[in-house]
């Protein structure tokens, strides 16, 4: 129930209640007063009659029929009295006045009770024409002159008779009703006046409460532009002013927050939507983006960052088809880090070797085909997808250049959802970009420290870091690791005769031959100077010797050109086996070096397999 209805109901009930109470009290008061008045009047009249009878009997006039009848008739005809009865006590015998017409010889039931109890009886009867009957005992006493004892020879206190008076209360009732009607009219007038005054005072409160309620309802729906009118300068007006001030602060501050968010995301809440809920949702997304940034900052390496980015796209944004590309601007390549969906690649494979064919990579802008079909010609969903698909490609800017691309692929039914999520995803990517850039830089620096800058091969430090993983895998699989120690024959002569530039060419050519002669799972290490170590995973001694021989023969046949200089070189290789020859990896490397020494001693340009005879027991 509204406050207005409550106040009206309250005033109405209060007025009706007061009217009923006042009417009831006044009616009761008039009734009580009327009865008391009529009863006292009847008692006084009865006393007068008793005194008259006493004096009449004492004076001897009681036996004057005419005189007695006239007197008693006049008393009975007094206005207000409807009946007068005088009844003697029949137990006292014959009395001189017993023959009077006004005296009844037969008492009724009430009068008999009065004769027996010596107590007066008052009875009210009738509704429309009420009457009051008072029956008073006539008791003998010897007080005063004359008294009852002078005429009656009875004990004092004997009930000589009963005087009954019946009074008509119709006129008193009419007067009471008239007085009550006037009182009710006056009460009703003052109640209406009071109700009007109360309403005049309560109406501003009601209007203020209703307007404040409207303002709060709209605020709950996200609209803070409503205001409550100030209708008075009292506490009610202060409440309205306070609510208006609060709405102004909320409107301004939330608007300011939304502007800041728009500057970050490029998008605000939907027009006509819930401003507060929209702003809260935007802030929540920004907070989640910050949490995502903190999480990837603590990730160990770049692959882990990309895995977390993949999980974020699936879990937080519910994307099922997407690609994460890493752009290598130095080598001019695009590498697909992660592809999700019903195809191996959502784009033409030409972008992998020709990054310029990727429009997002080329322009550094968001690319989508929602409005313009075939915006990017490289988008190729493939034959396995039997529905019309759209895409949005978001570039990740690293150091002013595109360092990665996030590609979202979706059907037409998801267009609205994707458009709503893209601004938030841009925030995630903007937060992730510096972290990815830092980790790529650190990975590059680490790669630099683990690679030989001239040949591009792993260096000895790289071997030391990778060693535990390498040997653990060999032991887990129960296989052998072939260890080849390679050394260019007479390399010092190349530097002395042709210069270090030609010597560098020789080392680079040898590195190329070594890399091409082994598998991708094998490891080629520049061990130092002109020495190289080749580690052949899951290879027995016989196979290791065959690979070593292939490398040696390739180099022997290979013609090297450095400017105008053309030359050929040979290679000596020592072969050992881990853990076949020894359980200690570095001892196996030493065994391969011992075998290499034997190859040098044996005339160079040959492969020598290590045997125990080459290394006496306990020399290591």
Secondary structure, DSSP 8 states (H G I E B T S, - for coil): --HHHHHHHHHHHHHHHHHHHHHHHHHHHHHHHHHHHHHHHHHHHHHHHHHHHHHHHHHTGGG-HHHHHHHHHHHHTSTTEEEEEEEE-GGG---TTTT-TTEESS--HHHHHHHHH---EEEEE-STT-EEEEEEEEE----SSS-GGGT--S-TT-EEEEEEEEEE-HHHHHHHHHHHHHHHHHHHHHHHHHHHHHHHHHHHHHHHHHHHHHHHHHHHTT----------SSHHHHHHHHHHHHHHHHHHHHHHHHHHHHHHHS----TTS-HHHHHHHHHHHHHHHHHHHHHHHTSSSHHHHHHHHHHHHHHTS---SEEEEEEETTTTEEEEEEEESSSS-SB-THHHH-GGG-HHHHH-S-EE-SSSTTSSTTB---TT--S-EEEEEEEEEETTEEEEEEEEEEEGGGHHHHHHHHHHHHHHHHHHHHHHHHHHHHHHHHHHHHB-TTT--EEHHHHHHHHHHHHHHHHHHT--EEEEEEEETTHHHHHHHH-HHHHHHHHHHHHHHHHHHS-TTSEEEEEETTEEEEEETT--HHHHHHHHHHHHHHHHH--EEETTEEE---EEEEEEEETTTBS-HHHHHHHHHHHHHHHHHTTSS-EEE--GGGS-TT--
